[in-house]
């Protein structure tokens, strides 16, 4: 058998059409921020199943989650609820179907890098189709209506709906619960590490917590030494400082729902934490995941995070991946330090 060598003209032709490499879903810049009209791949929070392409329709004002529409490359499966978007419409290298009847909320932490973008005009048109408007202008881009539940396209649509549930079910539960109760803000135990070495810098942020309108979860281990006693830095506070921090300390010491010892083999933060020890906050977050929570608000300092700024953190999302548990979205609430 003779070997076949690729001719030079084919090398040249391929080099002219090759585009930029397509980044993987986990190659996003952290903290994560998404915007309306972007096309991004997203992955399930539990890490089960592959990533899918979605079109961002709108973003929660708190930047915690985004409403998104599922995309598919199965152009031949189009129903009357699906609209074909060509490469010139998206910046992708292939055509996709925008499934206007498969929409749901996803945590921002689930999204990968931006792969394409849809114009505001096209986005408004898709949302008109989503509301059921029969637009003649899109007749050549839409499929025929599904007439029977036994039709193959109906079965495919059912699988697509299940895919969206797998992607967004946990976020949907979070959004519903958030409307009913105020989210509990976890206090970064690194704040108490800083106060031991730089009380002047840390007392200001701690006092901000005392005045916080949100309910707090303060890790008791963060303010007790190994013997269960108050650490030296607390004992060294003057009476005025101690009285100011007392509500925060009392809340921590009354904590009865102490998470069990951590069963974490590996935890990866993105962006990386500057704190030398994150075991306490990781254990508290892991305990929340065990209770079904996937989104945590964390009161922290910008200095605790590598390679980013306070401004970026205030509008971005931190991602924590716990081995065996999957993704956790961490929304930072940045405390201000005295300059």
Beta strands, then each sheet from edge to edge (+ up, - down):
strand 1: 38-42
strand 2: 52-59
strand 3: 65-72
strand 4: 82-85
strand 5: 96-107
strand 6: 111-117
strand 7: 185-187
strand 8: 216-217
strand 9: 267-270
strand 10: 295-300
strand 11: 318-322
strand 12: 326-334
sheet 1: 4+ 5- 3+ 2- 1+ 6-
sheet 2: 8+ 7+ 10+ 12+ 11- 9+
end
